[in-house]
Amino acid sequence: MTEGEESSPAIRHYHEQMLKLVAKGFFNELINYGVNEAEVLAVAGHLLDNVMHKGGTTNKAVEYYNKLFTIKDVQDQWATTQRLTVHNLSISPIAPGHVPQIATWLREPSIQESFYPKFPEAKDLACYFLEPTREYFSIFRQQHFAGIIGAENIDHESGKLEMRKLVGDPDMHGKGIGKRATFLFLYHAFFIRQFRKVYLHSLDINVRNLNLNGKFGFELEGVFLEETVIQGKRRDVVRMALASPIWLELFS
Ligand SMILES: CC(C)(COP(=O)(O)OP(=O)(O)OC[C@H]1O[C@@H](n2cnc3c(N)ncnc32)[C@H](O)[C@@H]1OP(=O)(O)O)[C@@H](O)C(=O)NCCC(=O)NCCS
């Protein structure tokens, strides 16, 4: 059996896990919209109606960002200027001068509440980023400082780290900054630093984040039920992970 043939059942398995996750998020959203549990069955029926009308679209292949990016697209200036660039977006180590802007972004409750656990208060942020178990990068869209992406809980012994990301200005969301930054971050973790595994925690309602991660090959590792409280409501937290062989196979 070739390497490609061996991998495809694994990738299908990841996709099935993602579908379960999306279904759970969708269910929670329905309840949020005031649909009661009995009516969820009616919604399921309507979903099936859509399948009947659109015949065939459900067979669409799993989509990954490997059509947008490959490893060779990265302009790698890490060894000289500690900068990685793809499609006009760069990351480089966070500069102390960026911390006040980050604190301003995090002051917005909807941004701060996207993170589990939350970032510390503004006065503690500068020290937080300097801790040796963390490594954060600033994201630049052309020359404009647009957000941060970084590693938490860096564990050299087992070769794993936790990823967190923020596109600071909500008006800049949905413009492809998050996915390009994530690609560069994974390039740094897997290709430069040779880590084995990147994982993350996300609220189950953070659909944009879940979509983005799934298209990089992240798989569901587990769901922490009612793990946190956001605006008075108990929320599930999802843990997803990506192993370097999967990412390298997808993006080489
Ligand atoms: C999550 C976040 C980093 C994504 O960055 P972004 O620049 O907004 O995302 P992108 O434009 O790169 O879009 C990535 C994917 O999100 C999904 N997406 C975009 N807009 C969406 C929307 N309105 N609803 C659902 N999914 C959406 C899409 O799958 C998109 O990929 P596609 O364009 O290839 O289909 C950003 O929204 C953010 O900073 N949010 C607040 C902090 C946060 O939630 N961080 C994650 C916790 S670790």
The ligand as a MOL file (V3000), in Angstrom:
LIG
                    3D

  0  0  0     0  0            999 V3000
M  V30 BEGIN CTAB
M  V30 COUNTS 48 50 0 0 0
M  V30 BEGIN ATOM
M  V30 1 C -10.7490 33.0790 14.8550 0
M  V30 2 C -9.9950 34.1600 14.0780 0
M  V30 3 C -8.5270 34.1460 14.4680 0
M  V30 4 C -10.1370 33.8440 12.5780 0
M  V30 5 O -9.4120 34.8040 11.8440 0
M  V30 6 P -10.0680 35.4960 10.5640 0
M  V30 7 O -9.0240 36.3280 9.9120 0
M  V30 8 O -11.3060 36.1800 10.9820 0
M  V30 9 O -10.4340 34.2180 9.6790 0
M  V30 10 P -10.2470 34.0260 8.1090 0
M  V30 11 O -10.7390 35.2260 7.3580 0
M  V30 12 O -8.8500 33.5890 7.8520 0
M  V30 13 O -11.2780 32.8420 7.8360 0
M  V30 14 C -10.9680 31.5370 8.1960 0
M  V30 15 C -12.1810 30.6530 8.0360 0
M  V30 16 O -13.1680 30.9850 8.9930 0
M  V30 17 C -14.4230 30.6040 8.4750 0
M  V30 18 N -15.2920 31.7620 8.5100 0
M  V30 19 C -15.0540 33.0220 8.0800 0
M  V30 20 N -16.1090 33.8020 8.3520 0
M  V30 21 C -17.0240 33.0140 8.9560 0
M  V30 22 C -18.3100 33.2440 9.4810 0
M  V30 23 N -18.8750 34.4570 9.4400 0
M  V30 24 N -18.9520 32.2030 10.0420 0
M  V30 25 C -18.3970 30.9820 10.1090 0
M  V30 26 N -17.1580 30.7100 9.6410 0
M  V30 27 C -16.5000 31.7140 9.0540 0
M  V30 28 C -14.2260 30.1400 7.0910 0
M  V30 29 O -14.1020 28.7220 7.0550 0
M  V30 30 C -12.9260 30.7690 6.7240 0
M  V30 31 O -12.2360 30.1050 5.7720 0
M  V30 32 P -12.6290 30.1860 4.2020 0
M  V30 33 O -12.6340 31.6490 3.8740 0
M  V30 34 O -11.5140 29.4710 3.6030 0
M  V30 35 O -13.9270 29.5090 4.0790 0
M  V30 36 C -10.5830 35.5860 14.3280 0
M  V30 37 O -11.9300 35.5890 13.9280 0
M  V30 38 C -10.4370 36.0510 15.7630 0
M  V30 39 O -9.4180 36.6150 16.1150 0
M  V30 40 N -11.4720 35.8370 16.5810 0
M  V30 41 C -11.4250 36.2460 17.9970 0
M  V30 42 C -10.4120 35.4410 18.8080 0
M  V30 43 C -10.6050 33.9510 18.6610 0
M  V30 44 O -11.7200 33.4410 18.5820 0
M  V30 45 N -9.4820 33.2320 18.6330 0
M  V30 46 C -9.4920 31.7880 18.5670 0
M  V30 47 C -9.3780 31.1890 19.9330 0
M  V30 48 S -7.8660 30.2700 19.9720 0
M  V30 END ATOM
M  V30 BEGIN BOND
M  V30 1 1 1 2
M  V30 2 1 2 3
M  V30 3 1 2 4
M  V30 4 1 2 36
M  V30 5 1 4 5
M  V30 6 1 5 6
M  V30 7 2 6 7
M  V30 8 1 6 8
M  V30 9 1 6 9
M  V30 10 1 9 10
M  V30 11 2 10 11
M  V30 12 1 10 12
M  V30 13 1 10 13
M  V30 14 1 13 14
M  V30 15 1 14 15
M  V30 16 1 15 16
M  V30 17 1 15 30
M  V30 18 1 16 17
M  V30 19 1 17 18
M  V30 20 1 17 28
M  V30 21 1 18 19
M  V30 22 1 18 27
M  V30 23 2 19 20
M  V30 24 1 20 21
M  V30 25 1 21 22
M  V30 26 2 21 27
M  V30 27 1 22 23
M  V30 28 2 22 24
M  V30 29 1 24 25
M  V30 30 2 25 26
M  V30 31 1 26 27
M  V30 32 1 28 29
M  V30 33 1 28 30
M  V30 34 1 30 31
M  V30 35 1 31 32
M  V30 36 2 32 33
M  V30 37 1 32 34
M  V30 38 1 32 35
M  V30 39 1 36 37
M  V30 40 1 36 38
M  V30 41 2 38 39
M  V30 42 1 38 40
M  V30 43 1 40 41
M  V30 44 1 41 42
M  V30 45 1 42 43
M  V30 46 2 43 44
M  V30 47 1 43 45
M  V30 48 1 45 46
M  V30 49 1 46 47
M  V30 50 1 47 48
M  V30 END BOND
M  V30 END CTAB
M  END
